[in-house]
Amino acid sequence: MFYNQIGNVALGSRLRRLSEILTEDAKQIYTLYGIKLKPKWFPVFYVLSHNEGKSITEIAKFIEHSHPSVSKIVREMLAEGIVLENTDKNDGRKNIIQLTKKGQQIALQTENQYLDVNLAVDEALAQTQNNLWKAMDEFEYLLDRKSLFKRVLDQKKIREMKDVEIVPYDSKYRSDFKKLNEDWINNHFMMEEADHKALDHPKEYILDRGGYIFVALYKDIPVGVCALIKMDHPDYDFELGKMAVSDKAQGKGIGWLLGKAVIDKAKSLKAKNVYLESNTKLIPAIALYEKFGFKKVRGQPTPYERCNIHMELRF
């Protein structure tokens, strides 16, 4: 079978094919019972046949369809004289959709159809090893918690992370360390004097003072950097700083890998904590730090004007 050969990647296409099969059967079933309804009208028609009337917004919410989709169906049903539209007596801004006499007559005709269809579906499900209805409930629940798009995005990140290597700083990465940081800073803020000191002289400003720099290579190309800076402060051992990831490498988990490398290094040095300075407008960065366990603290004096939040990770 074609879909079995393709596998799970064809899930949407296979469900669409199943929907087309059932829709064609539904057309024949309506004809069998002499009912002039289109299968796609069923959810709207069913709601209206069991209620005195509802607005398009209420119908859409109830059947979990989009407002434009329900609006289009209602217009088609209006044209066929199955529903009518009246202004709500209690709220002139809202229109109420109700069944016409023709629609009510159709509703009476559907009673035996619903009974027979329910029994037929029950019979088919009883003959299956896996109950499709229960499986759909479970799958929809899982997708509500985490969409298929998000799941694919996560798998993409996991796959691409395998091509990322975190290596110690080497003088050959000096220009990359500077450019990646300059690009990131200029994209969000402005370069400051303290930036120039660290980026122009990483050996003297960071390494010679007992700090470390890590470089992220994606397929051997430098795409991210981060530093563990030794602090001359009685309350803090190291600072996580100068983290920058190329725009072209976003979404590959590089920030996480760099942060983990820095934190692991601090732990190996028996550090008691790691401090950092950031800006609250950098929402993804703050979220990343919080995943590592950083907590907001009262800040120390800083040479950076852009800094408006201070965080600490205690071991």
BALUM-163750 format. One line per 4 residues: number of its first residue (from 1); their letters; for each residue x, y, z of C-alpha. Coordinates in steps of 0.2 Angstrom, whole numbers, plus 5000, padded with zeros to 4 digits. Layout:
BEGIN
NUM> A> X Y Z ~ ... $
END
This chain:
BEGIN
1> MFYN> 5000 5000 5000 ~ 5006 5017 4995 ~ 5004 5025 5012 ~ 5012 5011 5021 $
5> QIGN> 5027 5013 5010 ~ 5029 5031 5014 ~ 5026 5030 5032 ~ 5020 5042 5046 $
9> VALG> 5026 5057 5035 ~ 5010 5054 5025 ~ 4998 5055 5040 ~ 4989 5071 5034 $
13> SRLR> 4987 5064 5017 ~ 4980 5047 5023 ~ 4968 5056 5035 ~ 4962 5067 5020 $
17> RLSE> 4960 5051 5009 ~ 4949 5043 5023 ~ 4939 5059 5025 ~ 4936 5059 5006 $
21> ILTE> 4930 5041 5007 ~ 4918 5045 5022 ~ 4912 5061 5014 ~ 4907 5051 4998 $
25> DAKQ> 4898 5038 5008 ~ 4889 5052 5018 ~ 4883 5060 5001 ~ 4875 5043 4997 $
29> IYTL> 4868 5040 5014 ~ 4859 5057 5013 ~ 4852 5052 4996 ~ 4847 5036 5004 $
33> YGIK> 4836 5045 5017 ~ 4830 5058 5005 ~ 4839 5072 5014 ~ 4845 5087 5005 $
37> LKPK> 4861 5091 5015 ~ 4879 5093 5011 ~ 4890 5082 5023 ~ 4901 5098 5027 $
41> WFPV> 4885 5106 5034 ~ 4882 5092 5047 ~ 4891 5100 5062 ~ 4882 5117 5060 $
45> FYVL> 4865 5109 5056 ~ 4867 5097 5071 ~ 4870 5111 5083 ~ 4856 5121 5076 $
49> SHNE> 4844 5106 5077 ~ 4847 5104 5095 ~ 4847 5122 5100 ~ 4834 5137 5097 $
53> GKSI> 4848 5147 5089 ~ 4866 5153 5090 ~ 4877 5166 5083 ~ 4891 5161 5071 $
57> TEIA> 4904 5164 5084 ~ 4895 5153 5096 ~ 4893 5139 5083 ~ 4911 5140 5078 $
61> KFIE> 4917 5139 5096 ~ 4905 5124 5100 ~ 4911 5114 5085 ~ 4929 5120 5085 $
65> HSHP> 4929 5127 5068 ~ 4935 5143 5062 ~ 4923 5158 5061 ~ 4926 5161 5042 $
69> SVSK> 4922 5142 5039 ~ 4906 5142 5049 ~ 4901 5159 5041 ~ 4903 5151 5023 $
73> IVRE> 4893 5136 5028 ~ 4879 5147 5035 ~ 4878 5157 5019 ~ 4876 5141 5009 $
77> MLAE> 4862 5135 5021 ~ 4854 5152 5020 ~ 4854 5151 5001 ~ 4845 5134 5002 $
81> GIVL> 4832 5140 5014 ~ 4838 5129 5028 ~ 4842 5142 5041 ~ 4837 5160 5044 $
85> ENTD> 4846 5175 5052 ~ 4838 5187 5064 ~ 4845 5201 5075 ~ 4847 5196 5093 $
89> KNDG> 4833 5204 5103 ~ 4845 5207 5118 ~ 4860 5212 5108 ~ 4857 5221 5092 $
93> RKNI> 4875 5219 5087 ~ 4873 5200 5086 ~ 4864 5190 5073 ~ 4856 5173 5078 $
97> IQLT> 4855 5158 5066 ~ 4840 5147 5067 ~ 4833 5133 5057 ~ 4818 5137 5046 $
101> KKGQ> 4803 5126 5045 ~ 4811 5117 5030 ~ 4827 5115 5041 ~ 4816 5108 5056 $
105> QIAL> 4808 5096 5044 ~ 4825 5090 5038 ~ 4829 5088 5057 ~ 4815 5076 5059 $
109> QTEN> 4820 5066 5044 ~ 4837 5063 5051 ~ 4832 5054 5067 ~ 4832 5037 5059 $
113> QYLD> 4847 5041 5049 ~ 4857 5046 5065 ~ 4851 5029 5073 ~ 4857 5019 5058 $
117> VNLA> 4873 5028 5055 ~ 4878 5026 5074 ~ 4874 5007 5074 ~ 4884 5005 5057 $
121> VDEA> 4899 5015 5064 ~ 4899 5005 5080 ~ 4898 4989 5070 ~ 4913 4994 5060 $
125> LAQT> 4923 5000 5075 ~ 4920 4983 5084 ~ 4928 4974 5070 ~ 4944 4984 5071 $
129> QNNL> 4959 4979 5082 ~ 4962 4998 5087 ~ 4947 5008 5090 ~ 4949 5023 5078 $
133> WKAM> 4937 5035 5088 ~ 4947 5032 5104 ~ 4963 5034 5095 ~ 4958 5051 5087 $
137> DEFE> 4953 5057 5105 ~ 4970 5052 5111 ~ 4979 5060 5096 ~ 4970 5076 5096 $
141> YLLD> 4973 5077 5115 ~ 4992 5075 5112 ~ 4992 5088 5098 ~ 4982 5100 5109 $
145> RKSL> 4997 5099 5121 ~ 5010 5100 5108 ~ 5006 5103 5090 ~ 5014 5093 5076 $
149> FKRV> 5023 5108 5070 ~ 5031 5110 5087 ~ 5036 5092 5087 ~ 5044 5093 5070 $
153> LDQK> 5053 5109 5075 ~ 5060 5099 5090 ~ 5066 5085 5080 ~ 5074 5097 5067 $
157> KIRE> 5083 5105 5082 ~ 5089 5088 5088 ~ 5095 5082 5071 ~ 5104 5098 5068 $
161> MKDV> 5112 5099 5086 ~ 5121 5083 5081 ~ 5131 5093 5068 ~ 5136 5106 5082 $
165> EIVP> 5153 5104 5091 ~ 5158 5115 5106 ~ 5177 5118 5106 ~ 5188 5128 5117 $
169> YDSK> 5194 5145 5111 ~ 5209 5146 5099 ~ 5217 5162 5093 ~ 5211 5157 5075 $
173> YRSD> 5193 5160 5081 ~ 5198 5178 5087 ~ 5190 5187 5073 ~ 5174 5176 5074 $
177> FKKL> 5172 5179 5093 ~ 5173 5198 5089 ~ 5161 5198 5074 ~ 5148 5186 5081 $
181> NEDW> 5147 5197 5096 ~ 5147 5214 5087 ~ 5134 5208 5075 ~ 5123 5202 5089 $
185> INNH> 5125 5218 5100 ~ 5122 5230 5085 ~ 5107 5220 5080 ~ 5099 5223 5097 $
189> FMME> 5108 5238 5106 ~ 5124 5248 5103 ~ 5142 5244 5106 ~ 5149 5250 5122 $
193> EADH> 5167 5253 5129 ~ 5166 5237 5139 ~ 5162 5227 5124 ~ 5177 5234 5114 $
197> KALD> 5189 5229 5129 ~ 5183 5211 5129 ~ 5181 5209 5110 ~ 5197 5217 5105 $
201> HPKE> 5207 5209 5118 ~ 5199 5192 5123 ~ 5216 5184 5129 ~ 5220 5198 5140 $
205> YILD> 5203 5202 5146 ~ 5196 5185 5148 ~ 5208 5171 5146 ~ 5223 5178 5156 $
209> RGGY> 5212 5182 5170 ~ 5206 5164 5173 ~ 5192 5164 5161 ~ 5187 5153 5146 $
213> IFVA> 5179 5155 5129 ~ 5169 5142 5120 ~ 5166 5141 5101 ~ 5151 5133 5093 $
217> LYKD> 5155 5125 5076 ~ 5141 5120 5064 ~ 5148 5108 5051 ~ 5165 5116 5056 $
221> IPVG> 5160 5134 5054 ~ 5160 5145 5069 ~ 5142 5151 5072 ~ 5142 5154 5091 $
225> VCAL> 5152 5159 5106 ~ 5151 5161 5124 ~ 5163 5166 5138 ~ 5165 5161 5157 $
229> IKMD> 5173 5176 5164 ~ 5182 5176 5181 ~ 5175 5189 5193 ~ 5184 5199 5205 $
233> HPDY> 5170 5199 5218 ~ 5168 5191 5235 ~ 5150 5185 5231 ~ 5152 5178 5213 $
237> DFEL> 5165 5166 5205 ~ 5161 5168 5187 ~ 5151 5177 5175 ~ 5142 5170 5159 $
241> GKMA> 5145 5183 5146 ~ 5148 5187 5128 ~ 5136 5174 5121 ~ 5131 5176 5103 $
245> VSDK> 5124 5165 5090 ~ 5124 5169 5071 ~ 5106 5173 5064 ~ 5109 5160 5051 $
249> AQGK> 5111 5147 5065 ~ 5096 5151 5075 ~ 5085 5137 5080 ~ 5098 5123 5081 $
253> GIGW> 5100 5123 5100 ~ 5117 5131 5099 ~ 5113 5144 5114 ~ 5109 5129 5125 $
257> LLGK> 5124 5119 5120 ~ 5136 5134 5123 ~ 5127 5138 5140 ~ 5129 5120 5145 $
261> AVID> 5147 5120 5141 ~ 5150 5136 5151 ~ 5140 5129 5166 ~ 5149 5112 5166 $
265> KAKS> 5166 5121 5165 ~ 5161 5131 5181 ~ 5156 5116 5190 ~ 5172 5107 5186 $
269> LKAK> 5181 5122 5193 ~ 5171 5120 5209 ~ 5163 5137 5207 ~ 5149 5141 5219 $
273> NVYL> 5139 5151 5207 ~ 5138 5159 5190 ~ 5132 5177 5187 ~ 5125 5186 5172 $
277> ESNT> 5119 5202 5165 ~ 5106 5204 5152 ~ 5091 5214 5146 ~ 5073 5210 5148 $
281> KLIP> 5068 5213 5130 ~ 5079 5198 5126 ~ 5064 5186 5130 ~ 5072 5170 5122 $
285> AIAL> 5088 5173 5131 ~ 5080 5175 5148 ~ 5070 5159 5145 ~ 5086 5150 5141 $
289> YEKF> 5094 5156 5157 ~ 5079 5151 5167 ~ 5079 5133 5160 ~ 5097 5132 5166 $
293> GFKK> 5091 5137 5183 ~ 5096 5156 5184 ~ 5086 5166 5196 ~ 5084 5185 5196 $
297> VRGQ> 5095 5194 5209 ~ 5099 5211 5215 ~ 5112 5217 5203 ~ 5130 5223 5205 $
301> PTPY> 5137 5239 5198 ~ 5139 5236 5179 ~ 5148 5245 5165 ~ 5134 5241 5153 $
305> ERCN> 5120 5254 5150 ~ 5109 5240 5141 ~ 5109 5229 5157 ~ 5093 5230 5167 $
309> IHME> 5092 5212 5174 ~ 5105 5202 5184 ~ 5103 5183 5187 ~ 5113 5170 5196 $
313> LRF> 5114 5151 5196 ~ 5120 5143 5212 ~ 5127 5126 5213 $
END
